[in-house]
Amino acid sequence: MKTPYLIVAVVLIVAGIMGLAYGGFTYNKETQAAKLGPLELTITEKETVNIPVWAGVASILAGAGVLALPLMKQQVK
C-alpha cells in the first residue's frame, strides 16, 4: 500500500471518530468593540461549531474507501 493513501485514510478515519466523539469544538473570537483614542475595548466571545453526525460517519466511510481502493486495484490486475 502506498504511503499517501494510508496517511489520507488514517486522517479521515481519525477525524470522523473525533467528530462523532466530541460533536463539535469551541474557540475564542476577539472583536474590537470601541476605540477611543489610546483606549481600546475588546470583547472575547466563545464560538461553538457543531459537527453533524452524518459528517463524522461520511469521513469514516471515506477513509475506509481510500484504504480499500489500492487493494481493489491490485485484485483487478
PDB file of N, CA, C and O in Angstrom:
ATOM      1  N   MET A   1       0.853  -1.176   0.000  1.00  0.00           N
ATOM      2  CA  MET A   1       0.000   0.000   0.000  1.00  0.00           C
ATOM      3  C   MET A   1       0.893   1.232   0.000  1.00  0.00           C
ATOM      4  O   MET A   1       1.906   1.285   0.698  1.00  0.00           O
ATOM      5  N   LYS A   2       0.500   2.215  -0.793  1.00  0.00           N
ATOM      6  CA  LYS A   2       1.288   3.433  -0.890  1.00  0.00           C
ATOM      7  C   LYS A   2       1.041   4.323   0.315  1.00  0.00           C
ATOM      8  O   LYS A   2      -0.071   4.388   0.839  1.00  0.00           O
ATOM      9  N   THR A   3       2.080   4.998   0.740  1.00  0.00           N
ATOM     10  CA  THR A   3       2.017   5.818   1.948  1.00  0.00           C
ATOM     11  C   THR A   3       1.021   6.966   1.860  1.00  0.00           C
ATOM     12  O   THR A   3       0.316   7.195   2.842  1.00  0.00           O
ATOM     13  N   PRO A   4       0.908   7.716   0.742  1.00  0.00           N
ATOM     14  CA  PRO A   4      -0.073   8.814   0.719  1.00  0.00           C
ATOM     15  C   PRO A   4      -1.500   8.337   0.945  1.00  0.00           C
ATOM     16  O   PRO A   4      -2.275   9.006   1.628  1.00  0.00           O
ATOM     17  N   TYR A   5      -1.857   7.180   0.375  1.00  0.00           N
ATOM     18  CA  TYR A   5      -3.191   6.635   0.609  1.00  0.00           C
ATOM     19  C   TYR A   5      -3.406   6.329   2.088  1.00  0.00           C
ATOM     20  O   TYR A   5      -4.461   6.618   2.652  1.00  0.00           O
ATOM     21  N   LEU A   6      -2.403   5.749   2.691  1.00  0.00           N
ATOM     22  CA  LEU A   6      -2.505   5.383   4.103  1.00  0.00           C
ATOM     23  C   LEU A   6      -2.659   6.610   4.986  1.00  0.00           C
ATOM     24  O   LEU A   6      -3.471   6.610   5.911  1.00  0.00           O
ATOM     25  N   ILE A   7      -1.890   7.654   4.710  1.00  0.00           N
ATOM     26  CA  ILE A   7      -1.967   8.882   5.521  1.00  0.00           C
ATOM     27  C   ILE A   7      -3.339   9.525   5.387  1.00  0.00           C
ATOM     28  O   ILE A   7      -3.947   9.905   6.387  1.00  0.00           O
ATOM     29  N   VAL A   8      -3.834   9.650   4.154  1.00  0.00           N
ATOM     30  CA  VAL A   8      -5.149  10.263   3.934  1.00  0.00           C
ATOM     31  C   VAL A   8      -6.238   9.439   4.618  1.00  0.00           C
ATOM     32  O   VAL A   8      -7.139   9.999   5.243  1.00  0.00           O
ATOM     33  N   ALA A   9      -6.161   8.126   4.502  1.00  0.00           N
ATOM     34  CA  ALA A   9      -7.170   7.260   5.103  1.00  0.00           C
ATOM     35  C   ALA A   9      -7.176   7.380   6.621  1.00  0.00           C
ATOM     36  O   ALA A   9      -8.240   7.472   7.232  1.00  0.00           O
ATOM     37  N   VAL A  10      -6.004   7.381   7.228  1.00  0.00           N
ATOM     38  CA  VAL A  10      -5.928   7.477   8.688  1.00  0.00           C
ATOM     39  C   VAL A  10      -6.446   8.835   9.166  1.00  0.00           C
ATOM     40  O   VAL A  10      -7.163   8.907  10.164  1.00  0.00           O
ATOM     41  N   VAL A  11      -6.091   9.907   8.462  1.00  0.00           N
ATOM     42  CA  VAL A  11      -6.565  11.248   8.849  1.00  0.00           C
ATOM     43  C   VAL A  11      -8.087  11.318   8.760  1.00  0.00           C
ATOM     44  O   VAL A  11      -8.734  11.854   9.660  1.00  0.00           O
ATOM     45  N   LEU A  12      -8.665  10.782   7.685  1.00  0.00           N
ATOM     46  CA  LEU A  12     -10.119  10.807   7.542  1.00  0.00           C
ATOM     47  C   LEU A  12     -10.809   9.986   8.636  1.00  0.00           C
ATOM     48  O   LEU A  12     -11.806  10.427   9.208  1.00  0.00           O
ATOM     49  N   ILE A  13     -10.291   8.823   8.917  1.00  0.00           N
ATOM     50  CA  ILE A  13     -10.909   7.966   9.934  1.00  0.00           C
ATOM     51  C   ILE A  13     -10.802   8.603  11.318  1.00  0.00           C
ATOM     52  O   ILE A  13     -11.778   8.621  12.068  1.00  0.00           O
ATOM     53  N   VAL A  14      -9.629   9.122  11.661  1.00  0.00           N
ATOM     54  CA  VAL A  14      -9.455   9.756  12.969  1.00  0.00           C
ATOM     55  C   VAL A  14     -10.333  11.004  13.090  1.00  0.00           C
ATOM     56  O   VAL A  14     -10.930  11.238  14.141  1.00  0.00           O
ATOM     57  N   ALA A  15     -10.417  11.798  12.033  1.00  0.00           N
ATOM     58  CA  ALA A  15     -11.267  12.993  12.066  1.00  0.00           C
ATOM     59  C   ALA A  15     -12.735  12.609  12.254  1.00  0.00           C
ATOM     60  O   ALA A  15     -13.462  13.263  13.002  1.00  0.00           O
ATOM     61  N   GLY A  16     -13.161  11.559  11.580  1.00  0.00           N
ATOM     62  CA  GLY A  16     -14.536  11.099  11.732  1.00  0.00           C
ATOM     63  C   GLY A  16     -14.841  10.608  13.130  1.00  0.00           C
ATOM     64  O   GLY A  16     -15.897  10.912  13.685  1.00  0.00           O
ATOM     65  N   ILE A  17     -13.919   9.850  13.701  1.00  0.00           N
ATOM     66  CA  ILE A  17     -14.114   9.349  15.068  1.00  0.00           C
ATOM     67  C   ILE A  17     -14.151  10.503  16.064  1.00  0.00           C
ATOM     68  O   ILE A  17     -14.985  10.522  16.970  1.00  0.00           O
ATOM     69  N   MET A  18     -13.240  11.468  15.894  1.00  0.00           N
ATOM     70  CA  MET A  18     -13.230  12.618  16.810  1.00  0.00           C
ATOM     71  C   MET A  18     -14.492  13.462  16.645  1.00  0.00           C
ATOM     72  O   MET A  18     -15.022  13.984  17.626  1.00  0.00           O
ATOM     73  N   GLY A  19     -14.972  13.596  15.413  1.00  0.00           N
ATOM     74  CA  GLY A  19     -16.212  14.335  15.187  1.00  0.00           C
ATOM     75  C   GLY A  19     -17.397  13.673  15.855  1.00  0.00           C
ATOM     76  O   GLY A  19     -18.261  14.352  16.411  1.00  0.00           O
ATOM     77  N   LEU A  20     -17.445  12.349  15.804  1.00  0.00           N
ATOM     78  CA  LEU A  20     -18.535  11.628  16.465  1.00  0.00           C
ATOM     79  C   LEU A  20     -18.397  11.678  17.984  1.00  0.00           C
ATOM     80  O   LEU A  20     -19.396  11.789  18.694  1.00  0.00           O
ATOM     81  N   ALA A  21     -17.173  11.597  18.482  1.00  0.00           N
ATOM     82  CA  ALA A  21     -16.959  11.560  19.925  1.00  0.00           C
ATOM     83  C   ALA A  21     -17.238  12.922  20.578  1.00  0.00           C
ATOM     84  O   ALA A  21     -17.873  12.985  21.630  1.00  0.00           O
ATOM     85  N   TYR A  22     -16.764  14.007  19.959  1.00  0.00           N
ATOM     86  CA  TYR A  22     -16.891  15.325  20.575  1.00  0.00           C
ATOM     87  C   TYR A  22     -18.115  16.089  20.097  1.00  0.00           C
ATOM     88  O   TYR A  22     -18.663  16.887  20.858  1.00  0.00           O
ATOM     89  N   GLY A  23     -18.559  15.879  18.885  1.00  0.00           N
ATOM     90  CA  GLY A  23     -19.749  16.546  18.380  1.00  0.00           C
ATOM     91  C   GLY A  23     -19.541  17.995  17.989  1.00  0.00           C
ATOM     92  O   GLY A  23     -20.473  18.627  17.493  1.00  0.00           O
ATOM     93  N   GLY A  24     -18.376  18.533  18.190  1.00  0.00           N
ATOM     94  CA  GLY A  24     -18.106  19.917  17.828  1.00  0.00           C
ATOM     95  C   GLY A  24     -16.891  20.437  18.571  1.00  0.00           C
ATOM     96  O   GLY A  24     -16.253  19.714  19.336  1.00  0.00           O
ATOM     97  N   PHE A  25     -16.581  21.710  18.331  1.00  0.00           N
ATOM     98  CA  PHE A  25     -15.462  22.326  19.032  1.00  0.00           C
ATOM     99  C   PHE A  25     -15.761  23.798  19.265  1.00  0.00           C
ATOM    100  O   PHE A  25     -16.598  24.392  18.585  1.00  0.00           O
ATOM    101  N   THR A  26     -15.074  24.369  20.222  1.00  0.00           N
ATOM    102  CA  THR A  26     -15.259  25.780  20.547  1.00  0.00           C
ATOM    103  C   THR A  26     -13.938  26.517  20.374  1.00  0.00           C
ATOM    104  O   THR A  26     -12.859  25.936  20.484  1.00  0.00           O
ATOM    105  N   TYR A  27     -14.054  27.803  20.101  1.00  0.00           N
ATOM    106  CA  TYR A  27     -12.879  28.653  20.008  1.00  0.00           C
ATOM    107  C   TYR A  27     -13.252  30.056  20.469  1.00  0.00           C
ATOM    108  O   TYR A  27     -14.428  30.419  20.498  1.00  0.00           O
ATOM    109  N   ASN A  28     -12.241  30.842  20.829  1.00  0.00           N
ATOM    110  CA  ASN A  28     -12.454  32.208  21.288  1.00  0.00           C
ATOM    111  C   ASN A  28     -12.229  33.173  20.139  1.00  0.00           C
ATOM    112  O   ASN A  28     -11.256  33.067  19.392  1.00  0.00           O
ATOM    113  N   LYS A  29     -13.159  34.125  20.015  1.00  0.00           N
ATOM    114  CA  LYS A  29     -13.080  35.122  18.953  1.00  0.00           C
ATOM    115  C   LYS A  29     -13.042  36.500  19.605  1.00  0.00           C
ATOM    116  O   LYS A  29     -13.954  36.874  20.343  1.00  0.00           O
ATOM    117  N   GLU A  30     -11.984  37.246  19.326  1.00  0.00           N
ATOM    118  CA  GLU A  30     -11.861  38.589  19.879  1.00  0.00           C
ATOM    119  C   GLU A  30     -12.350  39.606  18.865  1.00  0.00           C
ATOM    120  O   GLU A  30     -11.956  39.576  17.699  1.00  0.00           O
ATOM    121  N   THR A  31     -13.213  40.508  19.319  1.00  0.00           N
ATOM    122  CA  THR A  31     -13.700  41.576  18.458  1.00  0.00           C
ATOM    123  C   THR A  31     -13.427  42.908  19.132  1.00  0.00           C
ATOM    124  O   THR A  31     -13.475  43.022  20.357  1.00  0.00           O
ATOM    125  N   GLN A  32     -13.144  43.904  18.326  1.00  0.00           N
ATOM    126  CA  GLN A  32     -12.877  45.233  18.856  1.00  0.00           C
ATOM    127  C   GLN A  32     -14.199  45.974  18.923  1.00  0.00           C
ATOM    128  O   GLN A  32     -14.806  46.253  17.889  1.00  0.00           O
ATOM    129  N   ALA A  33     -14.651  46.295  20.125  1.00  0.00           N
ATOM    130  CA  ALA A  33     -15.940  46.931  20.319  1.00  0.00           C
ATOM    131  C   ALA A  33     -15.843  48.448  20.158  1.00  0.00           C
ATOM    132  O   ALA A  33     -16.710  49.066  19.540  1.00  0.00           O
ATOM    133  N   ALA A  34     -14.793  49.041  20.709  1.00  0.00           N
ATOM    134  CA  ALA A  34     -14.670  50.502  20.628  1.00  0.00           C
ATOM    135  C   ALA A  34     -13.207  50.891  20.749  1.00  0.00           C
ATOM    136  O   ALA A  34     -12.411  50.220  21.405  1.00  0.00           O
ATOM    137  N   LYS A  35     -12.882  51.990  20.099  1.00  0.00           N
ATOM    138  CA  LYS A  35     -11.534  52.539  20.214  1.00  0.00           C
ATOM    139  C   LYS A  35     -11.676  54.049  20.393  1.00  0.00           C
ATOM    140  O   LYS A  35     -12.070  54.763  19.470  1.00  0.00           O
ATOM    141  N   LEU A  36     -11.349  54.521  21.591  1.00  0.00           N
ATOM    142  CA  LEU A  36     -11.431  55.936  21.918  1.00  0.00           C
ATOM    143  C   LEU A  36     -10.041  56.436  22.262  1.00  0.00           C
ATOM    144  O   LEU A  36      -9.591  56.320  23.401  1.00  0.00           O
ATOM    145  N   GLY A  37      -9.368  56.990  21.270  1.00  0.00           N
ATOM    146  CA  GLY A  37      -8.003  57.456  21.494  1.00  0.00           C
ATOM    147  C   GLY A  37      -7.097  56.287  21.838  1.00  0.00           C
ATOM    148  O   GLY A  37      -7.041  55.303  21.099  1.00  0.00           O
ATOM    149  N   PRO A  38      -6.387  56.389  22.958  1.00  0.00           N
ATOM    150  CA  PRO A  38      -5.480  55.292  23.343  1.00  0.00           C
ATOM    151  C   PRO A  38      -6.204  54.107  24.003  1.00  0.00           C
ATOM    152  O   PRO A  38      -5.586  53.068  24.237  1.00  0.00           O
ATOM    153  N   LEU A  39      -7.485  54.246  24.301  1.00  0.00           N
ATOM    154  CA  LEU A  39      -8.243  53.176  24.958  1.00  0.00           C
ATOM    155  C   LEU A  39      -8.912  52.280  23.912  1.00  0.00           C
ATOM    156  O   LEU A  39      -9.533  52.755  22.962  1.00  0.00           O
ATOM    157  N   GLU A  40      -8.766  50.992  24.117  1.00  0.00           N
ATOM    158  CA  GLU A  40      -9.420  50.016  23.247  1.00  0.00           C
ATOM    159  C   GLU A  40     -10.264  49.078  24.082  1.00  0.00           C
ATOM    160  O   GLU A  40      -9.836  48.621  25.142  1.00  0.00           O
ATOM    161  N   LEU A  41     -11.450  48.794  23.611  1.00  0.00           N
ATOM    162  CA  LEU A  41     -12.341  47.857  24.293  1.00  0.00           C
ATOM    163  C   LEU A  41     -12.505  46.645  23.385  1.00  0.00           C
ATOM    164  O   LEU A  41     -13.060  46.748  22.291  1.00  0.00           O
ATOM    165  N   THR A  42     -12.024  45.509  23.842  1.00  0.00           N
ATOM    166  CA  THR A  42     -12.172  44.273  23.070  1.00  0.00           C
ATOM    167  C   THR A  42     -13.052  43.301  23.832  1.00  0.00           C
ATOM    168  O   THR A  42     -13.040  43.245  25.061  1.00  0.00           O
ATOM    169  N   ILE A  43     -13.799  42.554  23.082  1.00  0.00           N
ATOM    170  CA  ILE A  43     -14.706  41.561  23.660  1.00  0.00           C
ATOM    171  C   ILE A  43     -14.284  40.192  23.156  1.00  0.00           C
ATOM    172  O   ILE A  43     -14.069  40.002  21.959  1.00  0.00           O
ATOM    173  N   THR A  44     -14.166  39.236  24.073  1.00  0.00           N
ATOM    174  CA  THR A  44     -13.849  37.856  23.710  1.00  0.00           C
ATOM    175  C   THR A  44     -15.140  37.051  23.773  1.00  0.00           C
ATOM    176  O   THR A  44     -15.773  36.939  24.823  1.00  0.00           O
ATOM    177  N   GLU A  45     -15.517  36.490  22.619  1.00  0.00           N
ATOM    178  CA  GLU A  45     -16.723  35.681  22.536  1.00  0.00           C
ATOM    179  C   GLU A  45     -16.342  34.220  22.331  1.00  0.00           C
ATOM    180  O   GLU A  45     -15.380  33.910  21.628  1.00  0.00           O
ATOM    181  N   LYS A  46     -17.087  33.351  22.937  1.00  0.00           N
ATOM    182  CA  LYS A  46     -16.867  31.913  22.771  1.00  0.00           C
ATOM    183  C   LYS A  46     -17.792  31.421  21.658  1.00  0.00           C
ATOM    184  O   LYS A  46     -19.015  31.463  21.791  1.00  0.00           O
ATOM    185  N   GLU A  47     -17.198  30.958  20.568  1.00  0.00           N
ATOM    186  CA  GLU A  47     -17.958  30.460  19.431  1.00  0.00           C
ATOM    187  C   GLU A  47     -17.935  28.933  19.442  1.00  0.00           C
ATOM    188  O   GLU A  47     -16.924  28.326  19.796  1.00  0.00           O
ATOM    189  N   THR A  48     -19.044  28.318  19.055  1.00  0.00           N
ATOM    190  CA  THR A  48     -19.152  26.863  19.003  1.00  0.00           C
ATOM    191  C   THR A  48     -19.498  26.425  17.591  1.00  0.00           C
ATOM    192  O   THR A  48     -20.398  26.980  16.961  1.00  0.00           O
ATOM    193  N   VAL A  49     -18.780  25.428  17.101  1.00  0.00           N
ATOM    194  CA  VAL A  49     -19.053  24.839  15.789  1.00  0.00           C
ATOM    195  C   VAL A  49     -19.489  23.400  16.029  1.00  0.00           C
ATOM    196  O   VAL A  49     -18.729  22.597  16.569  1.00  0.00           O
ATOM    197  N   ASN A  50     -20.710  23.080  15.628  1.00  0.00           N
ATOM    198  CA  ASN A  50     -21.220  21.720  15.776  1.00  0.00           C
ATOM    199  C   ASN A  50     -20.904  20.910  14.522  1.00  0.00           C
ATOM    200  O   ASN A  50     -21.050  21.395  13.400  1.00  0.00           O
ATOM    201  N   ILE A  51     -20.475  19.682  14.729  1.00  0.00           N
ATOM    202  CA  ILE A  51     -20.181  18.776  13.613  1.00  0.00           C
ATOM    203  C   ILE A  51     -21.321  17.769  13.523  1.00  0.00           C
ATOM    204  O   ILE A  51     -21.561  17.024  14.474  1.00  0.00           O
ATOM    205  N   PRO A  52     -22.031  17.736  12.390  1.00  0.00           N
ATOM    206  CA  PRO A  52     -23.147  16.800  12.266  1.00  0.00           C
ATOM    207  C   PRO A  52     -22.675  15.346  12.299  1.00  0.00           C
ATOM    208  O   PRO A  52     -21.552  15.035  11.904  1.00  0.00           O
ATOM    209  N   VAL A  53     -23.543  14.476  12.771  1.00  0.00           N
ATOM    210  CA  VAL A  53     -23.224  13.049  12.859  1.00  0.00           C
ATOM    211  C   VAL A  53     -22.934  12.489  11.474  1.00  0.00           C
ATOM    212  O   VAL A  53     -22.025  11.675  11.308  1.00  0.00           O
ATOM    213  N   TRP A  54     -23.709  12.925  10.472  1.00  0.00           N
ATOM    214  CA  TRP A  54     -23.510  12.392   9.125  1.00  0.00           C
ATOM    215  C   TRP A  54     -22.122  12.734   8.593  1.00  0.00           C
ATOM    216  O   TRP A  54     -21.555  11.963   7.817  1.00  0.00           O
ATOM    217  N   ALA A  55     -21.565  13.876   8.996  1.00  0.00           N
ATOM    218  CA  ALA A  55     -20.230  14.257   8.522  1.00  0.00           C
ATOM    219  C   ALA A  55     -19.166  13.334   9.119  1.00  0.00           C
ATOM    220  O   ALA A  55     -18.218  12.956   8.429  1.00  0.00           O
ATOM    221  N   GLY A  56     -19.314  12.969  10.392  1.00  0.00           N
ATOM    222  CA  GLY A  56     -18.381  12.038  11.018  1.00  0.00           C
ATOM    223  C   GLY A  56     -18.441  10.662  10.383  1.00  0.00           C
ATOM    224  O   GLY A  56     -17.411  10.041  10.121  1.00  0.00           O
ATOM    225  N   VAL A  57     -19.660  10.189  10.137  1.00  0.00           N
ATOM    226  CA  VAL A  57     -19.831   8.872   9.516  1.00  0.00           C
ATOM    227  C   VAL A  57     -19.293   8.890   8.084  1.00  0.00           C
ATOM    228  O   VAL A  57     -18.642   7.938   7.654  1.00  0.00           O
ATOM    229  N   ALA A  58     -19.563   9.966   7.350  1.00  0.00           N
ATOM    230  CA  ALA A  58     -19.072  10.073   5.977  1.00  0.00           C
ATOM    231  C   ALA A  58     -17.550  10.094   5.936  1.00  0.00           C
ATOM    232  O   ALA A  58     -16.945   9.523   5.028  1.00  0.00           O
ATOM    233  N   SER A  59     -16.930  10.744   6.906  1.00  0.00           N
ATOM    234  CA  SER A  59     -15.465  10.795   6.957  1.00  0.00           C
ATOM    235  C   SER A  59     -14.879   9.409   7.221  1.00  0.00           C
ATOM    236  O   SER A  59     -13.881   9.029   6.607  1.00  0.00           O
ATOM    237  N   ILE A  60     -15.486   8.665   8.118  1.00  0.00           N
ATOM    238  CA  ILE A  60     -15.016   7.307   8.406  1.00  0.00           C
ATOM    239  C   ILE A  60     -15.183   6.413   7.179  1.00  0.00           C
ATOM    240  O   ILE A  60     -14.283   5.642   6.845  1.00  0.00           O
ATOM    241  N   LEU A  61     -16.331   6.512   6.507  1.00  0.00           N
ATOM    242  CA  LEU A  61     -16.566   5.697   5.309  1.00  0.00           C
ATOM    243  C   LEU A  61     -15.611   6.089   4.178  1.00  0.00           C
ATOM    244  O   LEU A  61     -15.133   5.224   3.443  1.00  0.00           O
ATOM    245  N   ALA A  62     -15.335   7.378   4.037  1.00  0.00           N
ATOM    246  CA  ALA A  62     -14.397   7.821   3.003  1.00  0.00           C
ATOM    247  C   ALA A  62     -12.992   7.293   3.297  1.00  0.00           C
ATOM    248  O   ALA A  62     -12.283   6.871   2.384  1.00  0.00           O
ATOM    249  N   GLY A  63     -12.592   7.315   4.562  1.00  0.00           N
ATOM    250  CA  GLY A  63     -11.281   6.770   4.930  1.00  0.00           C
ATOM    251  C   GLY A  63     -11.192   5.289   4.654  1.00  0.00           C
ATOM    252  O   GLY A  63     -10.167   4.804   4.175  1.00  0.00           O
ATOM    253  N   ALA A  64     -12.262   4.562   4.953  1.00  0.00           N
ATOM    254  CA  ALA A  64     -12.275   3.122   4.665  1.00  0.00           C
ATOM    255  C   ALA A  64     -12.232   2.880   3.159  1.00  0.00           C
ATOM    256  O   ALA A  64     -11.605   1.927   2.697  1.00  0.00           O
ATOM    257  N   GLY A  65     -12.898   3.744   2.396  1.00  0.00           N
ATOM    258  CA  GLY A  65     -12.862   3.620   0.941  1.00  0.00           C
ATOM    259  C   GLY A  65     -11.471   3.881   0.378  1.00  0.00           C
ATOM    260  O   GLY A  65     -11.028   3.200  -0.547  1.00  0.00           O
ATOM    261  N   VAL A  66     -10.788   4.870   0.939  1.00  0.00           N
ATOM    262  CA  VAL A  66      -9.419   5.163   0.493  1.00  0.00           C
ATOM    263  C   VAL A  66      -8.500   3.999   0.838  1.00  0.00           C
ATOM    264  O   VAL A  66      -7.590   3.688   0.070  1.00  0.00           O
ATOM    265  N   LEU A  67      -8.719   3.355   1.969  1.00  0.00           N
ATOM    266  CA  LEU A  67      -7.928   2.174   2.329  1.00  0.00           C
ATOM    267  C   LEU A  67      -8.210   1.009   1.373  1.00  0.00           C
ATOM    268  O   LEU A  67      -7.296   0.269   1.007  1.00  0.00           O
ATOM    269  N   ALA A  68      -9.458   0.851   0.976  1.00  0.00           N
ATOM    270  CA  ALA A  68      -9.837  -0.284   0.134  1.00  0.00           C
ATOM    271  C   ALA A  68      -9.479  -0.075  -1.328  1.00  0.00           C
ATOM    272  O   ALA A  68      -9.312  -1.053  -2.057  1.00  0.00           O
ATOM    273  N   LEU A  69      -9.354   1.163  -1.780  1.00  0.00           N
ATOM    274  CA  LEU A  69      -9.100   1.449  -3.190  1.00  0.00           C
ATOM    275  C   LEU A  69      -7.833   0.789  -3.738  1.00  0.00           C
ATOM    276  O   LEU A  69      -7.911   0.134  -4.777  1.00  0.00           O
ATOM    277  N   PRO A  70      -6.672   0.928  -3.093  1.00  0.00           N
ATOM    278  CA  PRO A  70      -5.483   0.248  -3.633  1.00  0.00           C
ATOM    279  C   PRO A  70      -5.611  -1.274  -3.608  1.00  0.00           C
ATOM    280  O   PRO A  70      -5.089  -1.955  -4.490  1.00  0.00           O
ATOM    281  N   LEU A  71      -6.298  -1.804  -2.611  1.00  0.00           N
ATOM    282  CA  LEU A  71      -6.476  -3.256  -2.541  1.00  0.00           C
ATOM    283  C   LEU A  71      -7.356  -3.754  -3.678  1.00  0.00           C
ATOM    284  O   LEU A  71      -7.115  -4.826  -4.233  1.00  0.00           O
ATOM    285  N   MET A  72      -8.369  -2.980  -4.022  1.00  0.00           N
ATOM    286  CA  MET A  72      -9.253  -3.363  -5.121  1.00  0.00           C
ATOM    287  C   MET A  72      -8.515  -3.276  -6.461  1.00  0.00           C
ATOM    288  O   MET A  72      -8.744  -4.106  -7.340  1.00  0.00           O
ATOM    289  N   LYS A  73      -7.645  -2.296  -6.627  1.00  0.00           N
ATOM    290  CA  LYS A  73      -6.878  -2.161  -7.858  1.00  0.00           C
ATOM    291  C   LYS A  73      -5.920  -3.341  -8.040  1.00  0.00           C
ATOM    292  O   LYS A  73      -5.696  -3.790  -9.164  1.00  0.00           O
ATOM    293  N   GLN A  74      -5.355  -3.843  -6.938  1.00  0.00           N
ATOM    294  CA  GLN A  74      -4.451  -4.978  -7.010  1.00  0.00           C
ATOM    295  C   GLN A  74      -5.180  -6.245  -7.445  1.00  0.00           C
ATOM    296  O   GLN A  74      -4.624  -7.052  -8.189  1.00  0.00           O
ATOM    297  N   GLN A  75      -6.413  -6.427  -6.991  1.00  0.00           N
ATOM    298  CA  GLN A  75      -7.170  -7.631  -7.311  1.00  0.00           C
ATOM    299  C   GLN A  75      -7.624  -7.620  -8.776  1.00  0.00           C
ATOM    300  O   GLN A  75      -7.797  -8.681  -9.375  1.00  0.00           O
ATOM    301  N   VAL A  76      -7.816  -6.439  -9.350  1.00  0.00           N
ATOM    302  CA  VAL A  76      -8.271  -6.345 -10.729  1.00  0.00           C
ATOM    303  C   VAL A  76      -7.176  -6.742 -11.692  1.00  0.00           C
ATOM    304  O   VAL A  76      -7.462  -7.315 -12.743  1.00  0.00           O
ATOM    305  N   LYS A  77      -5.936  -6.455 -11.365  1.00  0.00           N
ATOM    306  CA  LYS A  77      -4.800  -6.745 -12.256  1.00  0.00           C
ATOM    307  C   LYS A  77      -4.583  -8.197 -12.454  1.00  0.00           C
ATOM    308  O   LYS A  77      -3.668  -8.593 -13.175  1.00  0.00           O
TER     309      LYS A  77
END
